[in-house]
């Protein structure tokens, strides 16, 4: 079988890139795999995510320019669809064409058709939708949309991604695909309840194989993720860590250096200035440390004692499985996806509640670390790469459309 992953980027840091690489590498053991990416060819780096370990082909592409007149016509209809027109199959089909003009669509259709792929996987909701628009032209290719954000993040009020006004359109497009994959049963249930449409659920796999387990001896909290607007809640975490230190170190001996907890946040992005401002505001320069993304992320997991997920939303908290695999106990916002991944192994706090997060940080430091670590490690086995890859094999070989 020849499998194609159509993705915005594979040669950059990010959870979606990492999990795409892991699945592609595993499937490449038994199938031909090609990744079609919108990365610039100069960015090719198969050392990222161990891609050099697998026999994977790469095709670099970019969108063709759209003429001024065509762009104006398409923008006009797109505006009318989003703000005025009823959301029917016909108006949605026309919106699919206006939001993905033929001058961009046709070259990509030709590229995918020339590959003669048995299956094409559109990675992330926007490319899944565009793949659906082209699906009737990809004769002989199974088309699969792989949705990496939660339903609420994609279509909820104030969504930074797609927005509520395009919810019906997206469902119309997903129905054109052979399969649509979401990352948790909670989201699948929402799609079914709201639209009578049941996607396939496949969890993301472990993407980092531990070199060694954490020991719990270092008094370090750890958080990892892109510094994107509001998403990961690292601003909340810094505020909560400040409150935690005030309470915890008031109770502890001021002469005991072992009580000096620190917080490592690994990532990059536009909110870094906000975090630096908060660190300076609370005089945490020697307690909170911002680190850039690294290929050697293992080191941070190994040296931490607890992992904290402070996200306001998540499609699938990939870092949660990685943390558990390293034996790290987890404190997490009470997102439905987090609860599905972590089960009873985590401490939860109400999403966005800084005071409650601070309290859970304190509770964590008084818990039986070894027992908690053991439970985390056992839970991580549910997300092993072979287990998840077998589920992908099942839908790739399945003949029935959804």
C-alpha positions, 0 to 999 in steps of 0.5 A: 500500500502507498500512503500519503500524508498531506501536511502543512509542515513536517520539518518544524517543531510541534506536536502534530509534526512529531506524531505525524512523523512517528505514525509515518515511520511505523507504517513505513515498516510495512508500506510505501510512505510519502509525505507531501509538505508545504515546508520550503525544501531548504527546511528539510531535516530528516534528523528531526523526529528520527525521520532518517531512520525510515524509508520515507519519500518527501514531496515539497509543494506550495500554493499557486498564486490566485489572480486578483479578480478570482480572489475578489470573487472568492472572498465575496462569496466566502463572506456571504456564506459565513455571514448571510447565506443558509448553510445547505449542502449546495452553499457549502459546496460552493464555499468549498470552492471559493475558499480553495480557488481552482488556481490553488486547488488544481495543481495540488489535485494533479500532484496527489493524482500523479502519486497514485496513492492508495490512501491520502491522509489530510493532517489537521482540520484545514487540510482535511477539509481541502482534501475532501474538496479534492476527493472526487478527483482522487480516483482510487485513493482512500481519503482520510481527515486527521483532526488534531484539535478538539471540537470546542477549540475548532468550533466553539465561541471565540475559536482561533481556528475555524469558528462556529459559522463554519461548523456545518460546512466542515461536517459537509466536507468530512462526509465526503472523506472515506474516514475522519479520525479524531483523537478522543471519544468525547469529541466523537460523541459531540460530532454524533450528538450534534450532526449524526456523524460518528468519526473514528477515534484513534489516540495519538501514540507515544512519540518519545521513547524514554531513555531512563525514568524520572526519579522524583529527586529533583524538585522541578515542575515541567511544562512543554508546548508552543507559546501560542496565544492563550492556548497552553495556559503558561501564563496561568501556570506562572501565576499559580507557581508564584502562589504555590511558592508563597504558601509552600515556602512559608510552611517549609524551613527557609534554611532548607535548600531542598525546598527550592522548587523550580519550574521549567517551561520548554517552548517557543512562540509569540507569548514569550514576552508575556511570560517573561513579564510575569516572571519579572513581575513576581521576581521569579528569575531564579525559579522559572526558566524558559527553554527553547524547543530541543531534539533532546526533550528526554532530558527535561522529562528525566530531570523533572518530578512532576508534569503540569498541563495548564492548557485552556484547550487540547485536541490530545495532550501528547505531552501527557503520554510522554510524561507518563512514559517517563514515570512523571506524575501529572497535574492537569486542567480538567479538560475532557481529553485530559481525563480520557488520557490520564484516567485516575492517575492525575490531579485535576484542577478547574480549567483556568483556575489559578488558585486551584492549580496552585493548591494542586501543586502543593498537594503534589509535593506531599503525595507518595511520589513512587506509587504515583509514578508507577501508576503513570507508567502503567497508564502510558502503555495504552498509547504504545506505537505498535498498538496505535499503528495497528488501528491506523492499519485497520482503517487504511485497509477498510473498504467501507466509506463512513 
